[in-house]
Amino acid sequence: MIEHSSIEQLKNVVDIVDVIGNYIELKKAGANYKALCPFHDEDTPSFVVSPQKQIFHCFGCGAGGDAIKFVMEYEKLSYPEAVEKLARMYNFTLRYTKSKGQGENLFKALESINTLYKKKLHECQEALEYLKSRGVSNASIEKFELGYAPSSQEQIAWLKQHFIPLPGAVEAGILAQDGERLYARMHERITFPIYSHTGKLIAFGGRTITDHPAKYLNTPDTKLFHKSRVLYGYHLAKSQIYAKKELILCEGYLDVVMLHQAGFSNAVATLGTALTPMHLPLLSRGEPRVIVAYDGDKAGIQAALKAAKLLSAREFEGGVVLFEEGLDPADMVKNKQTQKLQKLLTQPKPFVEFILETIVRSYDITDPRAKQKALDEGVEYLRTLPPILQEEYRHFLAALLEILPSKIRLEPKSKKEQEPLEIKDTKELSIIKTMLLYPHTIDTIADIVTPEHFRFHAREFQAALEGREDPALRALLLDEDILPIDPRALKEELLVFLIKYFQQKIHDLVKADMDFKKKSFLIRKYKENILRLKRGELVLE
């Protein structure tokens, strides 16, 4: 953690006019400065910056705060990230508490092994030949710090030689342990260092150059690294993403490397996983339009379809580019097809059109029953969009299906479908949001509570358990009034949740019309459960 006194000292150094002026154009207005607000659309400036009070305030949307708050809101950063960003801007050295030092040990282990990997790449002719065959230049090797992971023995010896504790290397995901045996997770692989969006080395990806069945491998999730929240290359691409207001989303490491090599420096990639809701906060920084650039094979189309549904439902602008004929962006750059690539990336298929066309193509619409299924699936998707877009694309879907627009009914089938979160139970939703934001807690939660324990949100809980896409879950992720549970206090919170569940069961039983003996037995049972839960015992009904 950053010391509070250090943050206060930074605030005394920072000038809010200087900071905000780096992001938007400010004009002098008496003792203050004014601008068009960057946080909402307006024609008349209502955004005011006070150099005397060192605060900003928008009289249109109500946004306001100090320089740290502005950087947080504009760049979509957490509080510590914004503080560190400002410290770098002013060349200010922050002080950290001891907990920061523990994290620094993991960073030190990763940086040390990365030094070895980079050194070994230039000693492995086979790895260099592979990169050369893919068209990777020496400049790209240096820019992306590509390396080569040697044998486990050599890596362990290097860590010992540089005084890196081996348990720390295990915790950082460099080494793994099988009983008494320690071994390197990456060996005989070309390595791709993975950095956080703030520029910290947090993990590695590896590409085998042997016949290993796993062509690509990532560091497992660690305290520093959660692959569903990280985009490869973002730390190098973010300045261009902010400048161009555009982001190219690829499938693989080499796609990113080669796109940057060809001048498309706003390219990033997911880490061997499909795009998930947890990627979206990072994708939304700077509010860029997103170009999904995936392979045109069956797997690529399905991945693009899932990504496009997720992005369109969250109202991202952009579209999809699919690479046909077995090529990918890396191949096109290698084959000097940069102009063709440029044309493809500047003419993406808009998300909604791509989704509806893909849905309709998956059915034989010459068969009336298949046509009805295509209609049902298309309408189900359209209902996830804002009302204006629903109406606009009703005619597009009708044209694809060769039916009259009047045949497409967009009204929900039931009030329940229209307002799935009309009744909000904060505690139930907090548990579900914890599962969405901290996937490692799902097993713990599933061991203690079941859908039957949820009075209002059992459907959403089940969807989160199964990892299904659900509009209600997307809405929950955006609901700032619902806070997740701290994973460290999760078990205690779940026990309290179960106590309230059984108290409600007793309340319902008192009013229930049932056999007196059965009612008395159940009330005694539930009271006993409550006593056990209060003692910290786990009760499974």
N, C-alpha and C positions, 0 to 999 in steps of 0.2 A: 504493500500500500504506500501511497505517496503521503509524506508527512503533511499535516494540516498547516503548520507554520511555513513550510516550503511553498505551498499553494498561495498563501497570503502574501508572501514575498514576491511571487510571480505576478500577482494581481497589481502590486505596486509598480512593477516594471512595464506591464502591458499598457498600451494606449488603444482604447476601443475604436477610435476613429481610424487609426492606422490599420488595425486588424480587419474591421469591416470594409474599409476601403480597398483591401486586397481582393475582396470578393465581388463587391458591387460598386457602382458609381455614386459617390456622395456629393451633394451640392450644399454650399454654405447657405444657411438661413438664419441670420441673426447670430445669436450665441451658439446655435446648434447646427446640425447637418440634416438634410432630408434626402430621401430616395424613394423610388418605387419599392414596395415591400417584396422581398424575395420569397415570402412564405404564402402569399396568395396573389391572385390576379387583381390588378387595379390600374386605372388610367391616371389618377391623381395621386401624387406622393403623400402617403400618410405615415411613412416610416421615419422616425426621428432618432438621431443619435446625439447624446449629450456628452461632450468632452469633459464638462465640469463634474457631472455625476457619474461618469463612466458607465452609462447604461444606454440601452436602446429600447424603443417602444413603438409598436405599430398601433395607430388609432383605428385602423380598419379591422384587423383580425385579433388584436390583443396580444400578439407575440411580444416578448420582452425579456430583459435580463442583462447580464454583464457580458464581457467578451467571451468567456468560457461557454456561456449558454448559447451565444450566437454560433460559435464553431460547432457545438454539439448539434444544434438544429440544422445548420446549413449542410454539414458534411455527414449527418446522421451518425455521430460518434457517441460513445459512452462518455461519462464525466471524466474518468481517468485518461481516456484516449484524447479528449479535447485538451486537457491540461498538458499532456505530453506533446501534443501538436504545437501548442502555443510556446511551450518551453523550447522546442526546436526552432521555431520562428525567431525567437529572441536570444537564441544561444544561451539559455538559462539552464543551469544544472539543478535538477530536482533532487531532493533527498527522500529516501524510501525507508520504511520500517523493515524489520528483519524478515518479515514474510516475503518481501520482494526479493531478498537475497536467496531464499530457497528456490524461487522460480529462476533466478539468474543462474543457479547451478545447472539447471536443465538446459537453459539456453547455451551455457558454456560447453556442455557436453555435445550438443548438436553442432555448434560452430566448430568445435575441435575435429569432429569426425568428418565434417564437410571439407575441412582443409585437407584431410587425407584423401577423400574421394576425388577432389579436384587435382591433386598431385598425381594420383594413380591413373587418371584418365590419359594423361600424356605418356604413360608407360605401357598402356594396353593398346596395341595396334589394332586388335580385333574391334574394340569399342570405337576407336577413331574411324576405322573403315566403315562401320555401320552408320555412324553419324554422317560421314561423307556421302555414303550411298543414299541417304535421305535428304541430302542437299543442305545440311546444317553448316553454316559458316563458322569460322573461328571467332568472329565477333559475337555471334549468337551463343556459342559455347561459353564465352566469357561473360556476356550479359546475363545469362540464365544460370551461370555457375554450374554447368553440367559436370558430372564426375563419373567415377567408376568405383564400385564397391568391391574390394578384394576379398580374400578368404576371411572366415571368422577369426582364425588365429591371428592374422595380421591386424585386424581391427581391434581385437582385445589387447594385443601388445601395444598398439598405438595409444589406446586410452590409458593404459597403465603408465606408459612412458610420459604422458602429458598430465598425469596426476588427476585423471577423471575417475571418480568413484564408480565402480561397475554397477552397484545398485541404482545409482543415479542414471546411468546409461540405459538400464532396463526401464526405469520410470519414464525416460524420454522417448522410449520406443526404438532405440538403436539396437539393443540386445534383447534377447528373449531367454527364458530359463526353462529347461526341461529336467526336473529333478535337480541334480547337482550340476548338470551340464549347462554352460552358457554358450550361446551362439549368436551370430549377427543375423538380424532379420533380412538385411540386404547383403547379398554376396553374388559376385559374378553378374552384376547388373549395372547398366548405365543409370546414374542417379540424377533426379530432378529435385533440387531443394524446394521445399514448399514454405512460403513466407505468409505471415498474417498480413492483413491489409495495412497494418501500421509498420510493416517492414521488419518483423521479428522472425527469425528462422524457427519453425515449429515442427517440421516433419520432413519426410522424404517420400518421393515416388521412385520406383525402380523399374527399368525395362530389361528383361532378360536378354542375353546374347547367346545363351545356350539353348538346349531343347526343353527347358523347364516348362511344365504345362501351364503355369500361371505367367502369362506374358507380361502383365503389369502387376505391381504390388505397391501398396501404400503402407506407411507407418500406421499401426493401430491407433485408435483414439487414446489420447493421453490427457493429462491435466492442461497441456498447452494446445492440443490439437483435436478438433472435432470436424471430421471431413465433411459433414453435412452443413457446416457453416462457413467453409473456406472455398475460395475460388483461386485456382492456380493462375499466377501471373498478375493478380490484381494490384499488388504493391508497385509493379512496374507500369501497369496500364492506367492507374486511377487518374493521373494528371491529364492524360488524353481523353479519358472518359468524361471528366468534368468539362474539358475544353470543347470537345465535339458534341457533348450531350448524346453520346451513342456508345453502346457496348456490344461487342461481338462475343456470343457465348458458344464455345466449341465443346467437343467431346474429349479431347486428349491433350497431353503435354506437348507433343510434337506439333499439333495444329497451332497451338499458341506460339511456340517458338518460331515456326515458319511464317506465320502471319505477321508477327512483329518484324521478322527479317525482311518481309516484303513491304513494310511501311504501315501495316495495320496494327498500330501500337495500342489499340483499345480492345484487344482480344484477351479473353480469359477462358477458363474451362472448369467444369466440375471435376471432382477427383474420383472418377470411376463409378460415380453414383448418378442416379437421375436427379434432376432439379427438384428440390423440396421446398416447402414453406420456410424452412430455416435458412435457406440461401437468400430469401427475398429482402431482408433488411439491408444486406450488403449490396445486392443488385440495385436497390432503389436510391443509393447515395448519389446525389447530384441529379437525380431524376432523369436518367438517360433513356432513350429509346433502345430496346433490346433486340438484337438480331440473333435469332437462334440458328446457328450454322452447323447442321448435323449431316451424317452420311445418309445417302438415299436408300440404303437397304431396309429390310423389314424392321430390324431392331432400331435403326436410326429414326424411321418414320414414327414408330410407337413412342420413342423417347421424345421426339419433337412434339408429338400430339399431346403428351402429358405435360410438357413444359409450356406449350402454347395455352392449354386450358388453365393452368395455374396462373400464368402471366396475364391473360386476358381477364380472368375473374378479378384480379387485383388492379385492373385498369392500367397496366403497363402499355405504352405505345411500342410499336415495332412489328416484327414479322418473322417468317421462317424462310431459310434457304436450305434446300436439300441438294447434296452433291451426288450426281448420277454417275453411271459408267464405272463404278468401283473406285472413283477418285475421292479424295478428301482435300481440305484446304492445304495440308502439307504437301501432298502430291502435286497440286496445281502450282504452288510456288516453286517447287523443285523443277517442274516442267516448263517454267517461265511463262505460265499462263496468267500472269498478274492482271492484265487488262480484262480478261474474261472474268477473273475472280472479282475484280472491282465492280464490274457490271452486275454480277450476281448479288453482291452484298449491298448494292445501292437499289436493287429492285426486289426486296423480299416480299413474299406473299403475306399480306396482313393476317394476324393471328386468327381472327374470327373466320375469314374466308378459308384459310388453311384447314382449320378444324372442321368446318362444315363440309368442305370438299372431301377430306379424309374419311369422315363418317359416312358420307353417301357412297364413296368408292368401295367401302368395305361390304356393301350389300349389292345384290343383283336386283336392281329396281325394276327389271322387267317382270319380276315375280311380285304380285300384289302384296303378299304377306311380308316379303322382305322389304318392300317399299314402306309398308306401315312401320316396321321396326326402325328403318332409317329415319322416318319422320319422328317417331317417338324419341329416339336418341338425340336427334338434332334439336327438338323442342326442349328436351331436358337440359341440354347445354345452354341454349339461348336464355333459359330462365336464370342462369347464373350471372347474366350480364345486367347492367343498368337498363332501365326501361327504354330510354331513347335508342340504345344499341339494339335491344330486342326488336323494336319496331323496324329499324333500318334493315336489319338482316333477315327479317321475316320474308321479304321479297326475294332475297338472295337464295335462301333455303328452298323456297317454292320453285324458283327457276331450276335449281339443281335436280329437284324431284319431279319436275314437269307437272306441277299441280298449281291450282289457284291459291294465291296468298290467303284467301279467306278460309282455306282448309287448315291453316296453321293456327291453332289456338294456344296462346301464350299464358292464359290465366292459369294459376296453380290449380291442381286438382282438389285441393282442400286448404282450409285455413291453416291447418297444422303445417302443411308444406310451405305455405307462404310466410309464416312467422315461427320458425323452428325454435327461436330463443325468446319467445314472447314472455314466458315465465323463466326468470333467472334465479337459480340457486347459486349464490356466490361461492360457497364451499365446494359444491360439485364441480362448478366450472373451473375453480382454482386447481383442483386435482387433475382435470383433463388438460388444462393449459400446462401444468407441470410436465405431463407426459409428452406434450408436443415440443416443448422447449428443451427438455432434458430427457432424451430417449433412454438413457441408461437407468432411469427410475421406473420404467414400465414394468419390468419383472417384479420389483419390490411392491409396486402398487397392485399388480395382478395377484400377488400372493396374499394380499390382505383384504382387498375389496373386489366385488364382482358387480356386473350390471344391475343385479337385483337390489343392491344397496343404494341405487340412484333413483330418486323419486321423479325427477324432472328431466334428466339428461342421460338416461341409460343408452339411448341411441348414439349420442355423440361419444360417450365413453367406449361403446363397442367399436365405433368407427376408428377411434384413436388406438385402441388395442390392436386392431387389424391393419393399421397403417393405411386406411382407405382415404381417398380424397372426399371431402364433404364440405359444402358451402358453409355449414354451421361452424365447422372447425376453422375455416379461413376467417369467418367473422370473429370468432373467439380470439384468434391471434391478433386481430386489430383492435380488440376491445381493451383500452388502456385502464378501464375501471376494474378489470379482473387481473389480479396479480398471481403469479405462480407461487408455489410453496418452496421455501428454501430446502433443497435436497437434504441438508444436514438435519433438519427438523421434521423430515417427511413422516417417519414412523409415528412420532408423537402426534402429529396432526391427523394421521389416519385413524389412530386410536380414538381421538376426540370425535372424529367424524362418525365412527361406529357407535360411540356412546350416544350421540344425538340420534342416530338411526334407530337404536333400540328404544330410546325414550319416546320417539315418535310412534314406534310399533305399539308400545304400551298405551299411549294416548289413543291410538286408533282402536285398540282392543276394548278399552273401557266403553267406547261408544258402539262397539260391534254387537250385532244380534246373533249370538251363538250359544251353544251349550255351556252352562255355568262352569262345569268341571274342566272342560277344555280351555275355556277362557282363563280360569284361575291357574291352570298348569302353565299356559303360555306366558302369563304375566310373571309368574315366579321364575320361569326360565330366562326371560329377558332381563329381569332384575339381577339375576345371578351373572348373566353375561356382562351387564354394566359394571358390577363389582369387580369382576375379573379384568375387564379392560382398564378400570381405574388403577388396578395393581400393576398394569403394564403387560398383562398376559394377552396373547393373540387369541381371538375367538373367531372360529370359522363356523358360520351358520350352515 
